[in-house]
Amino acid sequence: ALFDALLHQCGVIRAETVEEWFDFALAFAHQPLPRGPHVAILTNAGGPGIMLADACELLGLEVPPLSPDTQAFLKRLLPGEASTANPVDMIASATEETFKQALERIARDENVDAVIVCFVPPVMTDAMKVAARVGEVTERMSQPDKPAKPILGCFMGARGVVRTPERQPSDEILPAPQLTPVELAVEELQRHHIPAYAFPESAARSLAAMLRYRTWREKPTGRIIAFPSIRPAVEPILAAARQAHREWLSEREIASLLAACGIPMVRSVSVKTRGALSDAARSVGFPLVVKVVSPGIIHKARVGGVLVDIRNEMELTGQLDRLEARLADQGFVPGSYGFVVQPMVGGGREVIMGISRAPRIGPVLMFGLGGIFVETLKDVVFRMAPITDLEALEMIAGIRAYPILKGLPGQPSVAMDVLKEVLLRLSQLAMEIPEIAELDINPFLAFPDSGQCLAVDARIRMVLP
């Protein structure tokens, strides 16, 4: 995931296989980049045309209706059984001249950014002639006075298995197998610098890669936002951790560091013993949350160390009894841990934000769906620090759960500006304080009202000298 994020941030298009790598290279080397996602599909076979349309849409391309003028032209050109929608299915009787005229008109359609010609060889049509006509149209469309649109080919058909005689003298040289008509047609397309693929999915993947690259090239640069330096405020915290040879910061130190960074966090009251919890609870007020804290407990939830929505003293006593029993079963005795008391914050949409450091890469930022869903759904995105304001928004929109943040029907969007600012502040923190090896804010509660957004829990690990 980190490597993918690095490539994405640098505008590198990644191929999953060597075959895909060559497919992409064929398209990038010989065709212009598409100006947008709208693809027209021209075919003489309905099934492969639908398969190609499905592949395009799965890859983020669109197969929109053609303009009324183009559809009217195609209805006059094609037999009544043909489909003039998109994909355009000219049926098996389509000739090389039909391909030529239909492609010329479709390529000029303002609703179309790219065309994929999908040909399945019927008995009565010469694949070589079809390829030659497609090449003629492509060359005319490539004139300097015309906006260039990529045209890709999908000519389906294969040689199959070459059989040899059962008995063959050892000194006799076998004749070289002859190219099939479709293979000759593919050579003709390549002579006209038209990428030709054997399968619909290969053509769709190559075109989608070209669009991703154009989108990356044309996106605005964005700005790296500079906040006031926090080094002076953080240095005493770092010094205390170094002096005590502690990797993990305490709850109090975490709250101080996040406050210095300008990241809002829920109010917390720390106590060392159970006996002090009653006063802390009255100070915070019910309903409240109690969390166990200990140098030996990094993940509180994994040891059952988070008690939520406690509404009165009686509930507090009962839940603490059960908590201490669980801790005792895991080898933690009273005195080896303390507690943090926080007000119960209801509602909000949970996200996770953080910092890590990858060998040979450097500081990495993370954003995703938070709370208990982090390890189960793994809906997170990564970027290398520092990030720009636009990259922060791209991270937020990059998770699968983005519609939840944006607001489901009847729900308002969360305060995206707050999420963006926190990511930008973490970006500066990662660059300014290299001693931070790992930082997780989980969950950060996002609300429509920016004043309500805040971190509920966090952990920070330092690099010891």
C-alpha positions in Angstrom: 0.0 0.0 0.0 2.8 2.4 0.8 4.5 1.7 -2.5 1.3 2.2 -4.4 0.7 5.5 -2.5 4.2 6.7 -3.4 3.7 5.9 -7.1 0.3 7.6 -7.1 1.7 10.7 -5.6 4.5 10.9 -8.2 2.2 10.3 -11.1 3.5 6.8 -11.9 1.0 4.4 -13.5 1.5 0.9 -12.1 1.0 -2.2 -14.2 0.1 -5.4 -12.3 1.7 -7.8 -14.8 4.3 -7.8 -17.5 1.6 -8.3 -20.1 -0.3 -5.2 -18.7 2.9 -3.3 -18.8 3.4 -3.9 -22.5 -0.3 -3.2 -23.1 0.0 0.2 -21.4 3.3 1.0 -23.3 1.6 0.3 -26.6 -1.2 2.8 -25.9 1.0 5.5 -24.3 3.5 5.4 -27.2 1.2 5.7 -30.1 -2.0 7.5 -29.1 -2.8 10.9 -27.5 -4.1 11.0 -24.0 -7.9 11.1 -23.7 -9.3 14.5 -22.7 -12.0 12.9 -20.5 -13.6 9.6 -19.4 -16.2 9.4 -22.2 -15.7 6.3 -24.4 -17.5 5.2 -27.6 -17.5 1.5 -28.5 -17.9 0.5 -32.1 -18.3 -3.2 -32.7 -19.8 -5.8 -35.0 -20.7 -8.2 -32.1 -23.0 -7.3 -29.3 -21.6 -9.6 -26.6 -18.0 -8.4 -26.7 -19.3 -4.8 -27.0 -21.2 -5.2 -23.7 -18.2 -6.9 -22.1 -16.1 -3.9 -23.1 -18.6 -1.5 -21.8 -18.7 -3.3 -18.4 -14.9 -3.3 -18.2 -14.8 0.4 -19.0 -17.3 1.4 -16.3 -15.6 -0.8 -13.7 -12.3 1.1 -14.4 -13.9 4.5 -14.0 -14.5 5.2 -17.6 -18.0 6.2 -18.9 -19.9 4.9 -21.9 -22.4 7.8 -22.5 -25.1 8.1 -25.2 -23.9 9.5 -28.5 -25.3 12.9 -29.7 -28.7 12.9 -31.4 -27.0 13.9 -34.7 -24.6 11.0 -34.5 -27.3 8.5 -33.7 -29.4 9.8 -36.6 -26.5 9.3 -39.0 -25.9 5.8 -37.7 -29.6 4.9 -38.2 -29.4 5.9 -41.8 -26.1 4.0 -42.3 -26.8 0.7 -40.4 -29.6 -1.9 -40.9 -32.6 -1.8 -38.6 -31.3 -4.7 -36.5 -28.3 -2.7 -35.5 -28.0 -0.7 -32.2 -27.1 2.9 -32.5 -26.7 3.4 -28.8 -23.4 3.2 -27.1 -21.9 0.5 -27.6 -22.7 0.8 -31.3 -23.4 -2.8 -32.5 -23.4 -2.8 -36.3 -24.1 -6.6 -36.3 -22.0 -9.2 -38.2 -22.9 -7.9 -41.6 -20.9 -4.7 -41.2 -18.3 -4.2 -43.9 -15.1 -2.4 -43.9 -16.8 0.6 -45.5 -19.4 0.6 -42.7 -16.7 0.6 -40.1 -15.0 3.5 -41.8 -18.1 5.7 -42.0 -19.3 4.9 -38.5 -15.9 5.5 -37.0 -15.4 8.8 -38.7 -18.7 10.1 -37.4 -18.3 8.8 -33.9 -14.8 10.2 -33.5 -16.2 13.6 -34.3 -18.9 13.4 -31.7 -18.4 16.1 -29.0 -19.7 13.6 -26.4 -16.8 11.3 -27.1 -13.2 11.5 -25.7 -11.9 8.1 -27.0 -13.0 5.3 -29.3 -12.4 1.5 -29.0 -13.1 -0.5 -32.1 -14.0 -4.1 -31.2 -14.0 -6.5 -34.2 -15.0 -10.1 -34.2 -14.1 -11.8 -37.5 -17.2 -13.1 -39.3 -17.0 -15.3 -42.4 -18.0 -12.6 -44.9 -15.8 -9.6 -43.7 -12.1 -9.3 -44.4 -10.3 -8.3 -41.2 -7.4 -6.9 -43.1 -9.6 -4.4 -45.0 -11.4 -3.4 -41.7 -8.0 -2.7 -40.1 -6.9 -0.6 -43.1 -10.1 1.5 -43.0 -9.7 2.1 -39.2 -6.1 3.1 -39.9 -7.2 5.6 -42.6 -9.7 7.3 -40.2 -7.2 7.4 -37.4 -4.6 9.1 -39.6 -7.1 11.7 -40.7 -8.2 12.4 -37.1 -4.5 13.0 -36.2 -4.1 16.1 -38.3 -2.8 19.2 -36.5 -6.0 21.2 -37.1 -8.2 18.6 -35.4 -8.4 17.7 -31.7 -6.7 14.4 -31.2 -8.7 11.5 -29.7 -7.2 8.1 -28.9 -8.5 5.2 -31.0 -7.8 1.7 -29.7 -8.5 -1.6 -31.4 -9.7 -4.9 -30.0 -9.5 -7.5 -32.8 -10.5 -10.8 -31.3 -9.3 -14.1 -32.7 -6.4 -16.4 -32.0 -4.2 -19.0 -33.9 -4.9 -21.8 -31.5 -2.7 -24.9 -31.1 -0.4 -25.7 -34.1 -0.4 -29.4 -34.7 2.4 -31.4 -36.3 2.2 -34.7 -38.0 2.5 -37.8 -35.8 5.5 -39.1 -37.8 8.0 -36.6 -39.1 11.5 -37.4 -40.4 14.1 -35.9 -38.1 15.9 -34.1 -40.9 12.8 -32.4 -42.4 12.3 -28.7 -41.5 8.8 -27.9 -40.5 7.2 -24.9 -42.4 6.7 -21.8 -40.3 3.0 -21.4 -39.3 1.2 -18.8 -41.3 -0.4 -15.7 -39.7 -4.2 -15.8 -39.4 -6.3 -13.0 -41.0 -6.8 -11.4 -37.6 -3.1 -11.4 -36.9 -2.5 -9.8 -40.3 -5.1 -7.2 -39.4 -3.4 -6.5 -36.1 -0.2 -5.9 -38.0 -2.0 -3.4 -40.2 -3.4 -1.6 -37.2 0.1 -1.4 -35.7 1.4 0.0 -39.0 -1.0 2.9 -38.4 0.2 3.2 -34.8 -3.1 1.9 -33.4 -2.8 -0.3 -30.3 -4.5 -3.6 -30.9 -5.6 -6.0 -28.1 -6.9 -9.5 -28.2 -9.3 -9.0 -25.3 -11.8 -6.2 -24.4 -10.5 -5.9 -20.8 -6.9 -5.2 -22.1 -8.1 -2.3 -24.2 -10.2 -0.9 -21.3 -7.4 -1.1 -18.8 -4.9 0.7 -21.2 -7.3 3.5 -21.9 -8.1 3.9 -18.1 -4.4 4.1 -17.4 -4.0 6.9 -20.0 -6.9 8.8 -18.4 -5.4 8.4 -14.9 -2.1 9.8 -16.1 -3.8 12.8 -17.9 -5.8 13.5 -14.7 -2.7 13.5 -12.6 -0.8 15.8 -15.1 -3.6 18.4 -15.2 -4.6 18.5 -11.5 -3.7 21.7 -9.7 -0.5 21.7 -7.7 -1.9 22.8 -4.4 0.0 24.5 -1.5 1.9 23.3 1.5 0.5 25.3 4.4 3.0 26.5 7.0 1.8 26.7 10.6 3.7 28.2 13.5 6.6 26.0 14.6 5.7 23.7 17.5 9.3 22.6 18.2 9.7 24.9 21.3 6.5 23.7 22.9 7.2 20.0 22.2 10.9 19.9 23.2 10.2 19.5 27.0 8.0 16.5 26.2 10.6 14.9 24.1 13.3 15.6 26.7 11.2 14.0 29.4 10.7 10.9 27.3 14.4 10.6 26.4 15.4 11.1 30.1 13.1 8.3 31.2 14.0 6.1 28.2 10.3 5.8 27.3 9.2 5.0 23.7 5.5 5.7 24.4 4.3 9.0 25.6 1.8 9.3 28.5 -1.8 10.4 28.1 -0.9 13.8 29.6 2.1 14.2 27.2 -0.1 13.2 24.2 -2.7 15.8 25.1 0.0 18.5 25.5 1.6 17.6 22.2 -1.7 17.6 20.3 -2.7 20.9 21.9 0.6 22.4 20.8 0.0 21.1 17.3 -3.5 22.7 17.2 -5.4 19.5 17.1 -8.5 19.6 19.4 -8.8 16.7 21.9 -11.5 15.7 24.3 -11.0 16.8 28.0 -9.3 14.1 30.0 -8.6 13.6 33.8 -5.9 11.2 34.7 -5.8 9.3 38.0 -3.4 6.7 39.3 -5.7 4.6 41.5 -9.3 3.4 41.5 -9.9 5.3 44.7 -9.5 8.7 42.9 -12.0 7.8 40.2 -15.1 9.0 42.0 -13.7 12.6 42.3 -12.6 12.5 38.7 -16.0 11.2 37.6 -17.8 14.0 39.4 -15.4 16.5 37.9 -16.0 15.3 34.4 -19.7 14.5 34.8 -21.9 11.6 33.7 -22.2 10.0 31.2 -18.5 9.3 30.9 -15.8 7.0 29.6 -13.0 5.3 31.6 -9.9 4.0 30.0 -7.1 2.0 31.5 -3.5 3.4 31.0 -0.3 1.5 31.6 3.2 1.4 29.9 2.4 -2.3 29.2 -1.0 -1.6 27.6 -0.6 0.0 24.1 -4.0 -1.1 22.7 -6.6 -0.5 25.4 -9.5 -2.1 23.5 -7.6 -5.4 23.0 -7.5 -5.9 26.8 -11.1 -4.7 27.3 -9.7 -1.6 28.9 -12.3 0.9 27.6 -15.6 1.4 29.5 -18.1 3.6 27.7 -21.4 5.4 28.4 -21.2 5.0 32.2 -24.2 6.9 33.6 -23.9 6.8 37.4 -21.7 5.8 40.3 -23.4 2.4 40.6 -22.5 1.6 36.9 -19.0 2.9 37.5 -18.4 0.5 40.4 -19.8 -2.5 38.6 -17.9 -2.0 35.4 -14.6 -1.3 37.3 -15.0 -4.6 39.2 -15.3 -6.5 35.9 -12.4 -4.4 34.3 -10.0 -5.2 37.2 -11.0 -8.9 37.0 -10.2 -8.9 33.2 -6.9 -7.2 33.8 -5.9 -9.6 36.6 -6.6 -12.5 34.2 -4.0 -11.0 31.9 -1.4 -10.4 34.5 -2.0 -6.7 35.4 -2.3 -6.1 39.1 -3.7 -2.9 40.8 -0.9 -0.3 41.0 0.5 -1.3 37.6 -2.0 0.8 35.8 -4.0 4.0 36.1 -7.1 5.5 34.6 -8.2 8.3 32.3 -11.7 9.7 32.6 -13.4 11.6 29.7 -16.9 12.9 29.0 -18.9 10.6 26.8 -19.0 12.2 23.3 -22.0 10.9 21.3 -22.5 10.9 17.6 -19.9 11.9 15.1 -18.3 9.9 12.3 -15.1 8.1 13.3 -11.9 8.5 11.3 -8.3 7.6 12.0 -5.3 9.8 11.2 -1.7 9.2 11.8 2.0 9.3 11.1 4.5 6.5 10.5 8.0 6.3 9.1 8.9 3.9 6.3 12.5 2.8 5.7 13.9 4.5 2.6 10.7 6.4 2.1 10.4 8.7 5.2 7.4 10.1 7.0 4.0 8.7 5.9 0.6 10.1 6.6 -2.5 7.9 7.0 -6.2 8.7 6.9 -9.2 6.2 7.0 -12.3 5.0 8.5 -11.7 4.9 12.3 -12.9 3.2 15.4 -13.3 -0.5 15.5 -13.4 -0.8 11.7 -9.8 0.0 11.1 -8.3 -3.5 11.3 -11.4 -5.2 9.9 -12.2 -3.0 6.8 -8.7 -1.6 6.3 -10.2 1.4 4.6 -7.2 3.7 4.7 -5.1 5.8 2.3 -1.5 6.9 2.6 0.6 9.8 1.3 4.2 10.8 1.8 4.8 13.9 3.9 4.7 16.8 3.3 1.3 17.1 1.6 -0.5 20.0 0.0 -3.9 21.2 0.8 -5.3 19.5 -2.3 -3.6 16.2 -1.4 -5.2 16.4 2.0 -8.6 16.6 0.4 -7.6 13.8 -2.0 -6.8 11.6 1.0 -10.2 12.3 2.5 -12.0 11.5 -0.7 -9.9 8.5 -1.4 -11.4 6.1 1.2 -14.3 3.8 0.3 -16.3 5.3 3.2 -16.1 8.8 1.8 -19.9 8.9 1.1 -20.4 8.4 4.9 -18.3 11.5 5.6 -19.9 13.4 2.8 -23.3 12.6 4.2 -25.8 9.8 3.3 -29.3 10.9 2.1 -30.8 13.2 4.8 -27.4 13.7 6.5 -25.2 16.8 6.4 -21.5 16.5 5.5 -18.9 16.5 8.2 -16.6 19.6 8.5 -14.2 18.6 5.7 -12.1 21.7 6.4 -11.3 20.5 9.9 -10.2 17.1 8.6 -8.0 18.8 6.0 -6.4 21.1 8.6 -5.7 18.2 10.9 -4.0 16.3 8.1 -1.9 19.4 7.2 -0.9 19.9 10.8 0.1 16.3 11.1 2.1 16.7 7.9 4.1 19.6 9.4 4.5 17.6 12.7 6.0 14.7 10.8 8.5 16.9 9.1 9.3 19.1 12.0 9.6 16.4 14.7 11.5 13.5 13.3 11.6 11.9 16.8 8.0 10.8 16.3 8.2 7.3 15.0 4.4 6.6 15.2 1.3 8.5 15.9 -2.3 7.3 15.7 -5.4 9.4 16.4 -8.2 6.9 16.6 -10.9 7.8 16.7 -11.1 11.4 15.6 -14.8 12.3 15.7 -16.0 14.4 12.8 -19.2 16.4 13.0 -20.9 18.9 10.7 -20.2 21.6 13.2 -16.4 22.3 13.1 -16.4 23.3 16.7 -17.5 19.8 17.8 -14.8 17.9 15.9 -12.1 16.4 18.2 -9.7 13.6 18.9 -10.9 11.0 21.4 -7.9 8.8 21.8 -4.3 8.8 20.5 -1.0 7.1 21.0 2.5 8.3 20.1 5.8 6.4 20.0 9.1 8.1 20.0 12.5 7.1 18.5 14.9 6.7 21.3 18.5 7.8 20.7 
